[in-house]
Amino acid sequence: MDVTPADRQAFVDTAAITANVAALCQLVQASQAPASQAQARPILASQILAGQAPASQTPGSQVLAAVKADGYGHGMLAAARAALAGGATWLGVADLAEAVALREAGITEPVLGLMAFGDPAEAVRRHIDVTAGSVAFVAAVEAAAEETGVQARLQLKADTGLSRGGATPADWPGVVEAALAAQARGTVTITGLWSHFACADIPAHPSIAAQLAVFADAVAHAEKAGVTPEVRHIANTAAALTVPESRYDLVRLGGAIYGLSTLPGGAPSWLRPAMSLRSRLVMVKRVPAGTGVSYGHRWVTDRETTLGLVPLGYADGVPRAAAGRPLAFARGQRWPIAGTVCMDQFVIDFGDEPAAVGDEVVLFGPGDDGEPTAQEWGEALGTISYDMATGLGARVPRIYPGRQDDQ
């Protein structure tokens, strides 16, 4: 049995990403950011290089499109270009290497590295905004600026209650002081103040208001000390959709731009899932009652039935826990996954349906034809839709219908 790339494919609708971002921009630009010295203003790296000041304030909030983790599994460059086409003015990544890759691809819009670790020199050289949440990393950024001869663009992250990255309230004054000292020396410019929610996808969770209050205090302290940031931001996808007062100058949208969300029930209906995971049957066989199927014989046929083999497994992002669940769509309806999901393949029980080699099998998509969505997969398996999209293995090619540049 030969398996070709066409037997495993993730189709990515970049037009859906663009439309999602445009709709999200319309939503958040209808709101006004809290009053502050800061003004929301998009800046291109080319403007930075030319020493040009931003021209005007953008009403409401700008949109940062998170394209980390290979664009949530959709392809970083394709997602970035589609998001920018929809009106995003910033891009966000986790690792600085991801940010450098965006610059190498010719993207000049502002890029923020969200995680503070590693050597920031190359990011500084390429005018990428670098995050610091400690005095030590402020020093590392300043050292990178001195090494490269390029003034670093530095954003300060406050830990307002997630207890992950960022400076605690006790450490925040020291971080602000260190950054302002570096700015006074001309090695850095402080471009942003930000934080991240812990429970924004749990509506009305008390930590949301608590974190907003801590962030407001952190911003007030920094601005009183002399920081005049270009952007302040705390809202992620869930907060941007449900907590208008969290939007500030910029919102960081991740799953929403791909039509996904961690909110109960998933993304609102006006956002369209951009990815469809598809395969096809590569073998079909009729077996008698009492036939054990797949590893461990955890499922045994109770009647004569037709089995179809699908060349996707947990190495491709199909969780082993999917066994027994009706999460495969073929021949116009959903079918149960029969037995253990293997590393490279799984089996569908078709009963007496006349399945045939070559029949298309859809694992998840936008749901237009009744196929499961990534949201449904997440709910069925006790995880989230992001887990499904980012978990696709490297041997599943991303296909961009109608596009050639990002394949």
Buried (B, 14 or more C-beta within 10 A) or exposed (E): EEBEEEBBBBBBBBBBBBBBBBBBBEBBBEBEBBEBEBBBBBBBBEBBEEEEEBEEEBEBBBBBBBBBBBBBBBBBBBBBBBBBBBBBBBBBBBBBEBBBBBBEEEBBBBBBBBBBEBEBBBBBBBBBBBBBBBBEBBEBBBBBBBEBEBBBBBBBBBBBBBEEBBBBBEBBBEBBBBBBEBBEEEBBBBBBBBBBBBBBBBEEBEBBEBBBEBBBBBBEBBBEEEBBBBBBBBBBBBBBBBBBBBBBBBBBBBBBBBBBBBBEEBBBEEBBBBBBBBBBBBEBEEBEEEBEBBEEEEBEBEEEBBBBBBBBBBBBBBBBEBBBBBBBBBBEEBBBBBBBBBEBBBBBBBBEBEBEEEBEBBBBBBBEEEBBBBBBBBBBBEBBBBBBBBBBBEEBBBBBEEBEEBE
